[in-house]
């Protein structure tokens, strides 16, 4: 039988490392937090599937001027089987855009899967809490 609390703590540490990697603006290293066939679902973009596409999506975000991103889990749940989990949390994002400084905040869900004995993100989806701009 697995120790679900210990596995949840391993995922929390992985998230901590992921945030630190984002802070270094290393899109290729960020992509290694995903399974080989992982999926990254960002608003206003097609699904990035696989590490190459995920790295490209992250590069587009991390290359923005003065970008800053923080995220962290509110909940981490590990399946009794010990090979699947999810975390749900919040994020805060800011960067300089063509029209000035942009700030966003919202929520996310990551489905975690053990791949070669390591917890990796299989599906990562985020949603802004902000309303759509008026048309």
C-alpha positions as CSV (number, residue, x, y, z in Angstrom):
1,X,0.0,0.0,0.0
2,X,1.3,3.5,-0.9
3,X,1.6,6.4,1.5
4,X,-0.7,8.9,-0.2
5,X,0.5,11.7,2.1
6,X,4.1,11.1,1.2
7,X,3.3,11.0,-2.5
8,X,1.3,14.3,-2.2
9,X,4.4,15.8,-0.6
10,X,6.6,14.6,-3.4
11,X,4.2,16.3,-5.9
12,X,4.2,19.5,-3.8
13,X,8.1,19.5,-3.9
14,X,7.9,18.9,-7.7
15,X,5.6,22.0,-8.0
16,X,8.0,24.0,-5.9
17,X,10.9,23.0,-8.3
18,X,8.7,23.7,-11.3
19,X,8.0,27.3,-10.1
20,X,11.7,27.8,-9.5
21,X,12.5,26.6,-13.1
22,X,9.8,29.0,-14.5
23,X,11.6,31.8,-12.6
24,X,14.8,30.9,-14.5
25,X,12.9,31.3,-17.8
26,X,14.2,27.9,-19.1
27,X,11.3,26.7,-21.3
28,X,13.1,23.4,-22.2
29,X,13.6,22.6,-18.5
30,X,10.0,23.5,-17.8
31,X,8.8,21.0,-20.5
32,X,10.6,18.2,-18.7
33,X,8.1,18.5,-15.9
34,X,5.6,17.0,-18.3
35,X,5.2,13.4,-19.5
36,X,6.5,12.6,-22.9
37,X,3.0,13.0,-24.4
38,X,1.9,15.6,-21.9
39,X,-0.6,18.3,-22.8
40,X,-0.6,22.0,-21.9
41,X,-3.9,23.8,-22.3
42,X,-3.7,27.6,-22.2
43,X,-6.4,30.0,-22.9
44,X,-6.6,31.5,-26.4
45,X,-4.2,28.8,-27.9
46,X,-4.3,25.4,-29.3
47,X,-3.3,22.4,-27.2
48,X,0.4,22.0,-26.9
49,X,1.0,18.3,-27.0
50,X,4.4,16.7,-26.3
51,X,7.5,18.2,-24.8
52,X,8.6,20.1,-27.9
53,X,5.3,21.9,-28.3
54,X,5.0,22.5,-24.6
55,X,8.5,24.0,-24.6
56,X,7.5,26.3,-27.4
57,X,4.3,27.4,-25.6
58,X,6.3,28.1,-22.4
59,X,9.0,30.0,-24.4
60,X,6.3,32.3,-25.9
61,X,5.2,33.1,-22.3
62,X,8.6,33.3,-20.7
63,X,10.1,35.5,-23.4
64,X,7.6,38.3,-22.6
65,X,9.2,41.4,-21.1
66,X,9.2,41.5,-17.3
67,X,7.3,38.3,-17.0
68,X,6.6,37.0,-13.6
69,X,4.6,33.8,-12.8
70,X,3.8,32.2,-9.4
71,X,1.6,29.2,-8.9
72,X,0.9,26.7,-6.2
73,X,-1.5,24.1,-5.1
74,X,-4.5,24.4,-2.8
75,X,-5.2,20.6,-3.1
76,X,-3.1,17.6,-4.0
77,X,-5.0,14.3,-4.2
78,X,-3.2,11.0,-4.9
79,X,-5.1,7.9,-6.2
80,X,-5.0,4.8,-4.0
81,X,-3.1,3.1,-6.8
82,X,-0.3,5.6,-6.4
83,X,0.2,6.1,-10.2
84,X,-2.2,9.1,-10.8
85,X,-2.9,12.3,-8.9
86,X,-4.2,15.8,-9.4
87,X,-3.5,19.2,-8.0
88,X,-5.7,22.2,-8.1
89,X,-4.3,25.7,-7.3
90,X,-4.0,29.3,-8.3
91,X,-1.6,31.4,-10.3
92,X,-0.6,35.0,-10.7
93,X,0.9,36.2,-13.9
94,X,2.3,39.6,-15.0
95,X,4.3,41.0,-17.9
96,X,4.7,44.1,-20.0
97,X,2.6,44.1,-23.2
98,X,2.2,46.4,-26.1
99,X,-0.5,48.3,-24.3
100,X,1.3,48.5,-20.9
101,X,1.6,46.3,-17.9
102,X,-0.7,43.2,-17.9
103,X,-1.7,41.3,-14.8
104,X,-3.7,38.1,-14.7
105,X,-4.7,35.6,-12.0
106,X,-6.7,32.5,-12.0
107,X,-6.8,28.8,-11.3
108,X,-5.3,25.6,-12.7
109,X,-5.6,21.9,-12.6
110,X,-2.7,19.5,-13.3
111,X,-3.3,15.7,-13.7
112,X,-0.1,14.0,-12.5
113,X,1.1,10.6,-13.7
114,X,4.0,8.4,-12.7
115,X,6.3,7.9,-15.7
116,X,9.4,5.8,-15.1
117,X,8.8,6.2,-11.3
118,X,8.7,10.0,-11.4
119,X,5.6,12.3,-10.9
120,X,5.1,14.3,-14.1
121,X,2.3,16.5,-15.5
122,X,0.1,14.6,-18.0
123,X,-2.4,17.4,-18.5
124,X,-2.0,21.0,-17.4
125,X,-4.9,23.4,-17.8
126,X,-5.4,27.0,-16.6
127,X,-8.2,29.5,-16.6
128,X,-8.2,33.2,-15.9
129,X,-10.5,34.6,-13.2
130,X,-10.7,37.9,-15.1
131,X,-13.6,38.7,-17.4
132,X,-13.2,38.9,-21.1
133,X,-12.5,42.4,-22.4
134,X,-15.5,44.1,-23.9
135,X,-15.8,43.6,-27.6
